[in-house]
Amino acid sequence: MSVRSVLRLRMSSHDAHYGGGLVDGSRILGLFGDVATELCILHDGDEGLFRAYESVEFLAPVHAGDFIEAVGELTEVGRTSRKMRFEARKVIQPLPGVSDSAAEALAKPVLVCRATGTCVVPLDKQRVKR
């Protein structure tokens, strides 16, 4: 399957929910939801509906100031169901010990979350016929 989506953005202080500027894991799931919406639009011409996550693994902390890249791809297409796989990686992190504005692009991105899920695009909403 060749349908993929990539979304990259910076976590802000508004995303921090816990002490130390730690970002709530639900923020990453929100990014996956946006990626899933794009995948459904690219494949079917409709946003679809997110039905369920089959698995979610939080693997590393995310902090305000981190740049996160969320990637998703279709792994299986049924009549109305669309199975997807997602990964989120930290690609840039701030360096507050150096200065208030210092940051570094990570030589090797850090996998912070991975998940699988299913979206549904009702037949009457599918505008791209295959």
TIDO-101649 format. One record per atom (N, C-alpha, C): chain; x, y, z; residue in three letters. Coordinates in steps of 0.02 Angstrom, whole numbers, m for minus. Example, Ala and Ser with C-alpha at 12.3 -4.5 7.8 and 13.67 -1.06 7.14 Angstrom:
2
<vexfi chaine="A" u="660" v="m284" w="390" residu="Ala"/>
<vexfi chaine="A" u="615" v="m225" w="390" residu="Ala"/>
<vexfi chaine="A" u="660" v="m165" w="390" residu="Ala"/>
<vexfi chaine="A" u="642" v="m112" w="354" residu="Ser"/>
<vexfi chaine="A" u="684" v="m53" w="357" residu="Ser"/>
<vexfi chaine="A" u="645" v="2" w="394" residu="Ser"/>
This chain:
130
<vexfi chaine="A" u="42" v="m59" w="0" residu="Met"/>
<vexfi chaine="A" u="0" v="0" w="0" residu="Met"/>
<vexfi chaine="A" u="45" v="62" w="0" residu="Met"/>
<vexfi chaine="A" u="29" v="110" w="m41" residu="Ser"/>
<vexfi chaine="A" u="75" v="167" w="m47" residu="Ser"/>
<vexfi chaine="A" u="47" v="232" w="m18" residu="Ser"/>
<vexfi chaine="A" u="m8" v="230" w="16" residu="Val"/>
<vexfi chaine="A" u="m35" v="292" w="45" residu="Val"/>
<vexfi chaine="A" u="m3" v="304" w="113" residu="Val"/>
<vexfi chaine="A" u="34" v="361" w="118" residu="Arg"/>
<vexfi chaine="A" u="69" v="381" w="179" residu="Arg"/>
<vexfi chaine="A" u="55" v="453" w="194" residu="Arg"/>
<vexfi chaine="A" u="62" v="471" w="257" residu="Ser"/>
<vexfi chaine="A" u="54" v="541" w="278" residu="Ser"/>
<vexfi chaine="A" u="107" v="557" w="330" residu="Ser"/>
<vexfi chaine="A" u="134" v="618" w="326" residu="Val"/>
<vexfi chaine="A" u="184" v="641" w="375" residu="Val"/>
<vexfi chaine="A" u="163" v="710" w="399" residu="Val"/>
<vexfi chaine="A" u="164" v="718" w="465" residu="Leu"/>
<vexfi chaine="A" u="147" v="782" w="496" residu="Leu"/>
<vexfi chaine="A" u="203" v="798" w="546" residu="Leu"/>
<vexfi chaine="A" u="230" v="859" w="543" residu="Arg"/>
<vexfi chaine="A" u="283" v="878" w="589" residu="Arg"/>
<vexfi chaine="A" u="264" v="944" w="622" residu="Arg"/>
<vexfi chaine="A" u="269" v="946" w="688" residu="Leu"/>
<vexfi chaine="A" u="255" v="1009" w="723" residu="Leu"/>
<vexfi chaine="A" u="290" v="1011" w="790" residu="Leu"/>
<vexfi chaine="A" u="293" v="1072" w="817" residu="Arg"/>
<vexfi chaine="A" u="326" v="1084" w="881" residu="Arg"/>
<vexfi chaine="A" u="275" v="1082" w="937" residu="Arg"/>
<vexfi chaine="A" u="292" v="1047" w="990" residu="Met"/>
<vexfi chaine="A" u="251" v="1046" w="1050" residu="Met"/>
<vexfi chaine="A" u="262" v="1112" w="1087" residu="Met"/>
<vexfi chaine="A" u="209" v="1145" w="1105" residu="Ser"/>
<vexfi chaine="A" u="215" v="1211" w="1137" residu="Ser"/>
<vexfi chaine="A" u="204" v="1204" w="1212" residu="Ser"/>
<vexfi chaine="A" u="213" v="1259" w="1247" residu="Ser"/>
<vexfi chaine="A" u="200" v="1260" w="1319" residu="Ser"/>
<vexfi chaine="A" u="126" v="1246" w="1334" residu="Ser"/>
<vexfi chaine="A" u="82" v="1260" w="1285" residu="His"/>
<vexfi chaine="A" u="10" v="1245" w="1294" residu="His"/>
<vexfi chaine="A" u="m3" v="1170" w="1291" residu="His"/>
<vexfi chaine="A" u="43" v="1132" w="1259" residu="Asp"/>
<vexfi chaine="A" u="36" v="1060" w="1255" residu="Asp"/>
<vexfi chaine="A" u="60" v="1025" w="1318" residu="Asp"/>
<vexfi chaine="A" u="102" v="1060" w="1357" residu="Ala"/>
<vexfi chaine="A" u="129" v="1031" w="1419" residu="Ala"/>
<vexfi chaine="A" u="73" v="1025" w="1470" residu="Ala"/>
<vexfi chaine="A" u="67" v="966" w="1498" residu="His"/>
<vexfi chaine="A" u="12" v="953" w="1545" residu="His"/>
<vexfi chaine="A" u="38" v="935" w="1615" residu="His"/>
<vexfi chaine="A" u="99" v="913" w="1618" residu="Tyr"/>
<vexfi chaine="A" u="128" v="889" w="1681" residu="Tyr"/>
<vexfi chaine="A" u="190" v="930" w="1698" residu="Tyr"/>
<vexfi chaine="A" u="215" v="920" w="1759" residu="Gly"/>
<vexfi chaine="A" u="276" v="954" w="1781" residu="Gly"/>
<vexfi chaine="A" u="334" v="941" w="1735" residu="Gly"/>
<vexfi chaine="A" u="379" v="989" w="1732" residu="Gly"/>
<vexfi chaine="A" u="438" v="982" w="1690" residu="Gly"/>
<vexfi chaine="A" u="424" v="991" w="1616" residu="Gly"/>
<vexfi chaine="A" u="364" v="1018" w="1599" residu="Gly"/>
<vexfi chaine="A" u="347" v="1029" w="1530" residu="Gly"/>
<vexfi chaine="A" u="329" v="966" w="1492" residu="Gly"/>
<vexfi chaine="A" u="312" v="912" w="1529" residu="Leu"/>
<vexfi chaine="A" u="295" v="848" w="1497" residu="Leu"/>
<vexfi chaine="A" u="228" v="854" w="1461" residu="Leu"/>
<vexfi chaine="A" u="226" v="830" w="1399" residu="Val"/>
<vexfi chaine="A" u="166" v="832" w="1357" residu="Val"/>
<vexfi chaine="A" u="125" v="768" w="1368" residu="Val"/>
<vexfi chaine="A" u="60" v="777" w="1374" residu="Asp"/>
<vexfi chaine="A" u="13" v="722" w="1383" residu="Asp"/>
<vexfi chaine="A" u="13" v="677" w="1321" residu="Asp"/>
<vexfi chaine="A" u="13" v="611" w="1331" residu="Gly"/>
<vexfi chaine="A" u="13" v="564" w="1275" residu="Gly"/>
<vexfi chaine="A" u="m47" v="572" w="1229" residu="Gly"/>
<vexfi chaine="A" u="m102" v="599" w="1255" residu="Ser"/>
<vexfi chaine="A" u="m161" v="608" w="1213" residu="Ser"/>
<vexfi chaine="A" u="m146" v="659" w="1157" residu="Ser"/>
<vexfi chaine="A" u="m98" v="702" w="1167" residu="Arg"/>
<vexfi chaine="A" u="m80" v="751" w="1115" residu="Arg"/>
<vexfi chaine="A" u="m51" v="714" w="1054" residu="Arg"/>
<vexfi chaine="A" u="m12" v="661" w="1067" residu="Ile"/>
<vexfi chaine="A" u="17" v="621" w="1013" residu="Ile"/>
<vexfi chaine="A" u="m40" v="583" w="977" residu="Ile"/>
<vexfi chaine="A" u="m87" v="557" w="1015" residu="Leu"/>
<vexfi chaine="A" u="m144" v="523" w="984" residu="Leu"/>
<vexfi chaine="A" u="m185" v="571" w="941" residu="Leu"/>
<vexfi chaine="A" u="m189" v="634" w="962" residu="Gly"/>
<vexfi chaine="A" u="m222" v="684" w="920" residu="Gly"/>
<vexfi chaine="A" u="m187" v="693" w="854" residu="Gly"/>
<vexfi chaine="A" u="m120" v="692" w="855" residu="Leu"/>
<vexfi chaine="A" u="m82" v="696" w="793" residu="Leu"/>
<vexfi chaine="A" u="m96" v="636" w="748" residu="Leu"/>
<vexfi chaine="A" u="m100" v="577" w="779" residu="Phe"/>
<vexfi chaine="A" u="m116" v="517" w="740" residu="Phe"/>
<vexfi chaine="A" u="m186" v="523" w="709" residu="Phe"/>
<vexfi chaine="A" u="m232" v="553" w="746" residu="Gly"/>
<vexfi chaine="A" u="m299" v="564" w="719" residu="Gly"/>
<vexfi chaine="A" u="m298" v="609" w="657" residu="Gly"/>
<vexfi chaine="A" u="m256" v="662" w="659" residu="Asp"/>
<vexfi chaine="A" u="m249" v="705" w="601" residu="Asp"/>
<vexfi chaine="A" u="m218" v="668" w="542" residu="Asp"/>
<vexfi chaine="A" u="m168" v="626" w="556" residu="Val"/>
<vexfi chaine="A" u="m137" v="587" w="503" residu="Val"/>
<vexfi chaine="A" u="m188" v="538" w="474" residu="Val"/>
<vexfi chaine="A" u="m228" v="506" w="516" residu="Ala"/>
<vexfi chaine="A" u="m279" v="460" w="492" residu="Ala"/>
<vexfi chaine="A" u="m330" v="495" w="448" residu="Ala"/>
<vexfi chaine="A" u="m349" v="556" w="467" residu="Thr"/>
<vexfi chaine="A" u="m396" v="595" w="426" residu="Thr"/>
<vexfi chaine="A" u="m366" v="607" w="356" residu="Thr"/>
<vexfi chaine="A" u="m303" v="627" w="354" residu="Glu"/>
<vexfi chaine="A" u="m271" v="639" w="289" residu="Glu"/>
<vexfi chaine="A" u="m268" v="575" w="248" residu="Glu"/>
<vexfi chaine="A" u="m251" v="518" w="280" residu="Leu"/>
<vexfi chaine="A" u="m248" v="455" w="243" residu="Leu"/>
<vexfi chaine="A" u="m316" v="437" w="212" residu="Leu"/>
<vexfi chaine="A" u="m369" v="447" w="250" residu="Cys"/>
<vexfi chaine="A" u="m436" v="433" w="224" residu="Cys"/>
<vexfi chaine="A" u="m454" v="479" w="166" residu="Cys"/>
<vexfi chaine="A" u="m436" v="543" w="172" residu="Ile"/>
<vexfi chaine="A" u="m450" v="591" w="118" residu="Ile"/>
<vexfi chaine="A" u="m411" v="571" w="55" residu="Ile"/>
<vexfi chaine="A" u="m347" v="555" w="64" residu="Leu"/>
<vexfi chaine="A" u="m306" v="535" w="6" residu="Leu"/>
<vexfi chaine="A" u="m333" v="472" w="m27" residu="Leu"/>
<vexfi chaine="A" u="m355" v="425" w="13" residu="His"/>
<vexfi chaine="A" u="m378" v="360" w="m14" residu="His"/>
<vexfi chaine="A" u="m450" v="362" w="m39" residu="His"/>
<vexfi chaine="A" u="m494" v="397" w="m2" residu="Asp"/>
<vexfi chaine="A" u="m566" v="393" w="m16" residu="Asp"/>
<vexfi chaine="A" u="m599" v="459" w="m34" residu="Asp"/>
<vexfi chaine="A" u="m565" v="515" w="m25" residu="Gly"/>
<vexfi chaine="A" u="m597" v="579" w="m36" residu="Gly"/>
<vexfi chaine="A" u="m645" v="598" w="19" residu="Gly"/>
<vexfi chaine="A" u="m638" v="569" w="78" residu="Asp"/>
<vexfi chaine="A" u="m681" v="584" w="135" residu="Asp"/>
<vexfi chaine="A" u="m640" v="574" w="199" residu="Asp"/>
<vexfi chaine="A" u="m657" v="613" w="250" residu="Glu"/>
<vexfi chaine="A" u="m620" v="610" w="313" residu="Glu"/>
<vexfi chaine="A" u="m627" v="543" w="350" residu="Glu"/>
<vexfi chaine="A" u="m682" v="509" w="341" residu="Gly"/>
<vexfi chaine="A" u="m693" v="447" w="378" residu="Gly"/>
<vexfi chaine="A" u="m703" v="459" w="452" residu="Gly"/>
<vexfi chaine="A" u="m708" v="406" w="489" residu="Leu"/>
<vexfi chaine="A" u="m718" v="408" w="562" residu="Leu"/>
<vexfi chaine="A" u="m668" v="360" w="594" residu="Leu"/>
<vexfi chaine="A" u="m634" v="384" w="645" residu="Phe"/>
<vexfi chaine="A" u="m587" v="340" w="681" residu="Phe"/>
<vexfi chaine="A" u="m629" v="294" w="725" residu="Phe"/>
<vexfi chaine="A" u="m622" v="229" w="715" residu="Arg"/>
<vexfi chaine="A" u="m662" v="180" w="752" residu="Arg"/>
<vexfi chaine="A" u="m629" v="158" w="816" residu="Arg"/>
<vexfi chaine="A" u="m564" v="139" w="812" residu="Ala"/>
<vexfi chaine="A" u="m531" v="112" w="871" residu="Ala"/>
<vexfi chaine="A" u="m455" v="109" w="862" residu="Ala"/>
<vexfi chaine="A" u="m420" v="113" w="918" residu="Tyr"/>
<vexfi chaine="A" u="m349" v="96" w="919" residu="Tyr"/>
<vexfi chaine="A" u="m346" v="23" w="941" residu="Tyr"/>
<vexfi chaine="A" u="m308" v="m17" w="904" residu="Glu"/>
<vexfi chaine="A" u="m296" v="m86" w="925" residu="Glu"/>
<vexfi chaine="A" u="m238" v="m90" w="974" residu="Glu"/>
<vexfi chaine="A" u="m189" v="m46" w="965" residu="Ser"/>
<vexfi chaine="A" u="m132" v="m45" w="1011" residu="Ser"/>
<vexfi chaine="A" u="m103" v="25" w="1013" residu="Ser"/>
<vexfi chaine="A" u="m77" v="43" w="1071" residu="Val"/>
<vexfi chaine="A" u="m42" v="107" w="1081" residu="Val"/>
<vexfi chaine="A" u="16" v="93" w="1129" residu="Val"/>
<vexfi chaine="A" u="76" v="115" w="1110" residu="Glu"/>
<vexfi chaine="A" u="134" v="108" w="1154" residu="Glu"/>
<vexfi chaine="A" u="168" v="176" w="1159" residu="Glu"/>
<vexfi chaine="A" u="173" v="202" w="1220" residu="Phe"/>
<vexfi chaine="A" u="211" v="263" w="1232" residu="Phe"/>
<vexfi chaine="A" u="281" v="241" w="1253" residu="Phe"/>
<vexfi chaine="A" u="332" v="263" w="1215" residu="Leu"/>
<vexfi chaine="A" u="398" v="235" w="1223" residu="Leu"/>
<vexfi chaine="A" u="451" v="283" w="1251" residu="Leu"/>
<vexfi chaine="A" u="438" v="349" w="1246" residu="Ala"/>
<vexfi chaine="A" u="485" v="398" w="1271" residu="Ala"/>
<vexfi chaine="A" u="447" v="463" w="1286" residu="Ala"/>
<vexfi chaine="A" u="472" v="503" w="1333" residu="Pro"/>
<vexfi chaine="A" u="437" v="565" w="1350" residu="Pro"/>
<vexfi chaine="A" u="442" v="618" w="1295" residu="Pro"/>
<vexfi chaine="A" u="391" v="660" w="1293" residu="Val"/>
<vexfi chaine="A" u="389" v="717" w="1247" residu="Val"/>
<vexfi chaine="A" u="381" v="779" w="1291" residu="Val"/>
<vexfi chaine="A" u="420" v="831" w="1277" residu="His"/>
<vexfi chaine="A" u="418" v="893" w="1316" residu="His"/>
<vexfi chaine="A" u="402" v="953" w="1271" residu="His"/>
<vexfi chaine="A" u="378" v="1005" w="1302" residu="Ala"/>
<vexfi chaine="A" u="367" v="1068" w="1266" residu="Ala"/>
<vexfi chaine="A" u="432" v="1088" w="1233" residu="Ala"/>
<vexfi chaine="A" u="428" v="1109" w="1171" residu="Gly"/>
<vexfi chaine="A" u="488" v="1128" w="1133" residu="Gly"/>
<vexfi chaine="A" u="512" v="1074" w="1086" residu="Gly"/>
<vexfi chaine="A" u="493" v="1011" w="1098" residu="Asp"/>
<vexfi chaine="A" u="513" v="957" w="1053" residu="Asp"/>
<vexfi chaine="A" u="475" v="962" w="987" residu="Asp"/>
<vexfi chaine="A" u="509" v="947" w="933" residu="Phe"/>
<vexfi chaine="A" u="476" v="940" w="868" residu="Phe"/>
<vexfi chaine="A" u="461" v="866" w="858" residu="Phe"/>
<vexfi chaine="A" u="398" v="851" w="843" residu="Ile"/>
<vexfi chaine="A" u="375" v="783" w="834" residu="Ile"/>
<vexfi chaine="A" u="353" v="772" w="762" residu="Ile"/>
<vexfi chaine="A" u="375" v="716" w="735" residu="Glu"/>
<vexfi chaine="A" u="354" v="696" w="668" residu="Glu"/>
<vexfi chaine="A" u="308" v="635" w="676" residu="Glu"/>
<vexfi chaine="A" u="246" v="643" w="654" residu="Ala"/>
<vexfi chaine="A" u="197" v="588" w="657" residu="Ala"/>
<vexfi chaine="A" u="189" v="561" w="586" residu="Ala"/>
<vexfi chaine="A" u="196" v="496" w="579" residu="Val"/>
<vexfi chaine="A" u="192" v="463" w="514" residu="Val"/>
<vexfi chaine="A" u="139" v="409" w="518" residu="Val"/>
<vexfi chaine="A" u="100" v="402" w="464" residu="Gly"/>
<vexfi chaine="A" u="51" v="349" w="462" residu="Gly"/>
<vexfi chaine="A" u="47" v="320" w="392" residu="Gly"/>
<vexfi chaine="A" u="25" v="257" w="390" residu="Glu"/>
<vexfi chaine="A" u="16" v="225" w="325" residu="Glu"/>
<vexfi chaine="A" u="m42" v="176" w="329" residu="Glu"/>
<vexfi chaine="A" u="m75" v="168" w="272" residu="Leu"/>
<vexfi chaine="A" u="m127" v="117" w="267" residu="Leu"/>
<vexfi chaine="A" u="m94" v="50" w="263" residu="Leu"/>
<vexfi chaine="A" u="m119" v="2" w="302" residu="Thr"/>
<vexfi chaine="A" u="m90" v="m65" w="300" residu="Thr"/>
<vexfi chaine="A" u="m139" v="m116" w="272" residu="Thr"/>
<vexfi chaine="A" u="m203" v="m100" w="274" residu="Glu"/>
<vexfi chaine="A" u="m254" v="m146" w="250" residu="Glu"/>
<vexfi chaine="A" u="m317" v="m107" w="233" residu="Glu"/>
<vexfi chaine="A" u="m348" v="m123" w="177" residu="Val"/>
<vexfi chaine="A" u="m408" v="m88" w="155" residu="Val"/>
<vexfi chaine="A" u="m463" v="m140" w="145" residu="Val"/>
<vexfi chaine="A" u="m517" v="m131" w="183" residu="Gly"/>
<vexfi chaine="A" u="m576" v="m173" w="174" residu="Gly"/>
<vexfi chaine="A" u="m630" v="m135" w="136" residu="Gly"/>
<vexfi chaine="A" u="m690" v="m161" w="137" residu="Arg"/>
<vexfi chaine="A" u="m745" v="m128" w="102" residu="Arg"/>
<vexfi chaine="A" u="m756" v="m57" w="129" residu="Arg"/>
<vexfi chaine="A" u="m759" v="m50" w="195" residu="Thr"/>
<vexfi chaine="A" u="m766" v="16" w="226" residu="Thr"/>
<vexfi chaine="A" u="m712" v="30" w="278" residu="Thr"/>
<vexfi chaine="A" u="m676" v="m21" w="300" residu="Ser"/>
<vexfi chaine="A" u="m625" v="m12" w="352" residu="Ser"/>
<vexfi chaine="A" u="m557" v="2" w="321" residu="Ser"/>
<vexfi chaine="A" u="m518" v="42" w="358" residu="Arg"/>
<vexfi chaine="A" u="m450" v="60" w="339" residu="Arg"/>
<vexfi chaine="A" u="m405" v="50" w="399" residu="Arg"/>
<vexfi chaine="A" u="m364" v="m3" w="397" residu="Lys"/>
<vexfi chaine="A" u="m317" v="m14" w="451" residu="Lys"/>
<vexfi chaine="A" u="m254" v="27" w="438" residu="Lys"/>
<vexfi chaine="A" u="m227" v="54" w="493" residu="Met"/>
<vexfi chaine="A" u="m170" v="100" w="488" residu="Met"/>
<vexfi chaine="A" u="m119" v="86" w="542" residu="Met"/>
<vexfi chaine="A" u="m57" v="105" w="525" residu="Arg"/>
<vexfi chaine="A" u="m2" v="100" w="574" residu="Arg"/>
<vexfi chaine="A" u="27" v="170" w="581" residu="Arg"/>
<vexfi chaine="A" u="44" v="189" w="643" residu="Phe"/>
<vexfi chaine="A" u="69" v="256" w="657" residu="Phe"/>
<vexfi chaine="A" u="133" v="252" w="698" residu="Phe"/>
<vexfi chaine="A" u="178" v="301" w="687" residu="Glu"/>
<vexfi chaine="A" u="236" v="311" w="730" residu="Glu"/>
<vexfi chaine="A" u="247" v="385" w="739" residu="Glu"/>
<vexfi chaine="A" u="270" v="404" w="799" residu="Ala"/>
<vexfi chaine="A" u="288" v="473" w="813" residu="Ala"/>
<vexfi chaine="A" u="360" v="472" w="838" residu="Ala"/>
<vexfi chaine="A" u="399" v="518" w="810" residu="Arg"/>
<vexfi chaine="A" u="469" v="523" w="828" residu="Arg"/>
<vexfi chaine="A" u="487" v="595" w="848" residu="Arg"/>
<vexfi chaine="A" u="529" v="601" w="898" residu="Lys"/>
<vexfi chaine="A" u="558" v="666" w="916" residu="Lys"/>
<vexfi chaine="A" u="616" v="677" w="868" residu="Lys"/>
<vexfi chaine="A" u="615" v="734" w="830" residu="Val"/>
<vexfi chaine="A" u="667" v="747" w="781" residu="Val"/>
<vexfi chaine="A" u="710" v="808" w="800" residu="Val"/>
<vexfi chaine="A" u="684" v="852" w="842" residu="Ile"/>
<vexfi chaine="A" u="721" v="909" w="868" residu="Ile"/>
<vexfi chaine="A" u="704" v="918" w="941" residu="Ile"/>
<vexfi chaine="A" u="753" v="935" w="982" residu="Gln"/>
<vexfi chaine="A" u="739" v="948" w="1053" residu="Gln"/>
<vexfi chaine="A" u="774" v="1013" w="1074" residu="Gln"/>
<vexfi chaine="A" u="743" v="1048" w="1122" residu="Pro"/>
<vexfi chaine="A" u="774" v="1109" w="1147" residu="Pro"/>
<vexfi chaine="A" u="835" v="1093" w="1191" residu="Pro"/>
<vexfi chaine="A" u="878" v="1141" w="1198" residu="Leu"/>
<vexfi chaine="A" u="937" v="1135" w="1241" residu="Leu"/>
<vexfi chaine="A" u="937" v="1192" w="1291" residu="Leu"/>
<vexfi chaine="A" u="892" v="1190" w="1341" residu="Pro"/>
<vexfi chaine="A" u="886" v="1246" w="1388" residu="Pro"/>
<vexfi chaine="A" u="950" v="1258" w="1429" residu="Pro"/>
<vexfi chaine="A" u="992" v="1208" w="1437" residu="Gly"/>
<vexfi chaine="A" u="1054" v="1217" w="1474" residu="Gly"/>
<vexfi chaine="A" u="1105" v="1259" w="1436" residu="Gly"/>
<vexfi chaine="A" u="1096" v="1266" w="1371" residu="Val"/>
<vexfi chaine="A" u="1141" v="1306" w="1330" residu="Val"/>
<vexfi chaine="A" u="1117" v="1378" w="1326" residu="Val"/>
<vexfi chaine="A" u="1053" v="1386" w="1307" residu="Ser"/>
<vexfi chaine="A" u="1022" v="1452" w="1307" residu="Ser"/>
<vexfi chaine="A" u="946" v="1442" w="1299" residu="Ser"/>
<vexfi chaine="A" u="909" v="1497" w="1308" residu="Asp"/>
<vexfi chaine="A" u="835" v="1492" w="1302" residu="Asp"/>
<vexfi chaine="A" u="812" v="1473" w="1233" residu="Asp"/>
<vexfi chaine="A" u="852" v="1486" w="1181" residu="Ser"/>
<vexfi chaine="A" u="831" v="1473" w="1112" residu="Ser"/>
<vexfi chaine="A" u="872" v="1418" w="1078" residu="Ser"/>
<vexfi chaine="A" u="917" v="1386" w="1114" residu="Ala"/>
<vexfi chaine="A" u="959" v="1334" w="1084" residu="Ala"/>
<vexfi chaine="A" u="919" v="1270" w="1074" residu="Ala"/>
<vexfi chaine="A" u="932" v="1236" w="1018" residu="Ala"/>
<vexfi chaine="A" u="899" v="1172" w="1003" residu="Ala"/>
<vexfi chaine="A" u="946" v="1132" w="959" residu="Ala"/>
<vexfi chaine="A" u="931" v="1068" w="953" residu="Glu"/>
<vexfi chaine="A" u="971" v="1025" w="909" residu="Glu"/>
<vexfi chaine="A" u="927" v="978" w="871" residu="Glu"/>
<vexfi chaine="A" u="944" v="968" w="807" residu="Ala"/>
<vexfi chaine="A" u="913" v="916" w="767" residu="Ala"/>
<vexfi chaine="A" u="947" v="851" w="786" residu="Ala"/>
<vexfi chaine="A" u="907" v="801" w="803" residu="Leu"/>
<vexfi chaine="A" u="935" v="738" w="827" residu="Leu"/>
<vexfi chaine="A" u="962" v="697" w="768" residu="Leu"/>
<vexfi chaine="A" u="1022" v="672" w="774" residu="Ala"/>
<vexfi chaine="A" u="1053" v="632" w="721" residu="Ala"/>
<vexfi chaine="A" u="1011" v="569" w="709" residu="Ala"/>
<vexfi chaine="A" u="984" v="541" w="763" residu="Lys"/>
<vexfi chaine="A" u="940" v="483" w="758" residu="Lys"/>
<vexfi chaine="A" u="875" v="500" w="794" residu="Lys"/>
<vexfi chaine="A" u="820" v="508" w="757" residu="Pro"/>
<vexfi chaine="A" u="756" v="524" w="790" residu="Pro"/>
<vexfi chaine="A" u="738" v="472" w="843" residu="Pro"/>
<vexfi chaine="A" u="704" v="496" w="896" residu="Val"/>
<vexfi chaine="A" u="685" v="453" w="952" residu="Val"/>
<vexfi chaine="A" u="612" v="432" w="943" residu="Val"/>
<vexfi chaine="A" u="599" v="367" w="938" residu="Leu"/>
<vexfi chaine="A" u="531" v="342" w="933" residu="Leu"/>
<vexfi chaine="A" u="496" v="353" w="1000" residu="Leu"/>
<vexfi chaine="A" u="443" v="394" w="1000" residu="Val"/>
<vexfi chaine="A" u="409" v="411" w="1062" residu="Val"/>
<vexfi chaine="A" u="343" v="374" w="1070" residu="Val"/>
<vexfi chaine="A" u="312" v="354" w="1014" residu="Cys"/>
<vexfi chaine="A" u="248" v="319" w="1017" residu="Cys"/>
<vexfi chaine="A" u="236" v="282" w="953" residu="Cys"/>
<vexfi chaine="A" u="203" v="224" w="958" residu="Arg"/>
<vexfi chaine="A" u="179" v="188" w="899" residu="Arg"/>
<vexfi chaine="A" u="110" v="160" w="914" residu="Arg"/>
<vexfi chaine="A" u="71" v="153" w="862" residu="Ala"/>
<vexfi chaine="A" u="2" v="130" w="871" residu="Ala"/>
<vexfi chaine="A" u="m24" v="100" w="807" residu="Ala"/>
<vexfi chaine="A" u="m77" v="61" w="814" residu="Thr"/>
<vexfi chaine="A" u="m115" v="37" w="757" residu="Thr"/>
<vexfi chaine="A" u="m188" v="53" w="770" residu="Thr"/>
<vexfi chaine="A" u="m225" v="66" w="717" residu="Gly"/>
<vexfi chaine="A" u="m295" v="84" w="726" residu="Gly"/>
<vexfi chaine="A" u="m335" v="71" w="662" residu="Gly"/>
<vexfi chaine="A" u="m400" v="80" w="668" residu="Thr"/>
<vexfi chaine="A" u="m446" v="70" w="612" residu="Thr"/>
<vexfi chaine="A" u="m492" v="129" w="605" residu="Thr"/>
<vexfi chaine="A" u="m499" v="152" w="543" residu="Cys"/>
<vexfi chaine="A" u="m547" v="203" w="525" residu="Cys"/>
<vexfi chaine="A" u="m600" v="171" w="481" residu="Cys"/>
<vexfi chaine="A" u="m657" v="202" w="478" residu="Val"/>
<vexfi chaine="A" u="m712" v="179" w="435" residu="Val"/>
<vexfi chaine="A" u="m733" v="236" w="390" residu="Val"/>
<vexfi chaine="A" u="m740" v="220" w="326" residu="Val"/>
<vexfi chaine="A" u="m767" v="267" w="277" residu="Val"/>
<vexfi chaine="A" u="m829" v="234" w="247" residu="Val"/>
<vexfi chaine="A" u="m889" v="257" w="267" residu="Pro"/>
<vexfi chaine="A" u="m950" v="226" w="241" residu="Pro"/>
<vexfi chaine="A" u="m951" v="226" w="165" residu="Pro"/>
<vexfi chaine="A" u="m982" v="175" w="135" residu="Leu"/>
<vexfi chaine="A" u="m983" v="169" w="62" residu="Leu"/>
<vexfi chaine="A" u="m1010" v="231" w="28" residu="Leu"/>
<vexfi chaine="A" u="m1063" v="261" w="56" residu="Asp"/>
<vexfi chaine="A" u="m1093" v="319" w="24" residu="Asp"/>
<vexfi chaine="A" u="m1050" v="382" w="29" residu="Asp"/>
<vexfi chaine="A" u="m996" v="379" w="68" residu="Lys"/>
<vexfi chaine="A" u="m950" v="436" w="75" residu="Lys"/>
<vexfi chaine="A" u="m887" v="427" w="33" residu="Lys"/>
<vexfi chaine="A" u="m875" v="367" w="8" residu="Gln"/>
<vexfi chaine="A" u="m815" v="354" w="m31" residu="Gln"/>
<vexfi chaine="A" u="m822" v="384" w="m101" residu="Gln"/>
<vexfi chaine="A" u="m784" v="437" w="m112" residu="Arg"/>
<vexfi chaine="A" u="m787" v="472" w="m176" residu="Arg"/>
<vexfi chaine="A" u="m736" v="447" w="m226" residu="Arg"/>
<vexfi chaine="A" u="m683" v="415" w="m203" residu="Val"/>
<vexfi chaine="A" u="m632" v="387" w="m248" residu="Val"/>
<vexfi chaine="A" u="m647" v="313" w="m255" residu="Val"/>
<vexfi chaine="A" u="m669" v="294" w="m313" residu="Lys"/>
<vexfi chaine="A" u="m686" v="223" w="m326" residu="Lys"/>
<vexfi chaine="A" u="m626" v="186" w="m353" residu="Lys"/>
<vexfi chaine="A" u="m615" v="127" w="m327" residu="Arg"/>
<vexfi chaine="A" u="m557" v="86" w="m347" residu="Arg"/>
<vexfi chaine="A" u="m581" v="23" w="m380" residu="Arg"/>
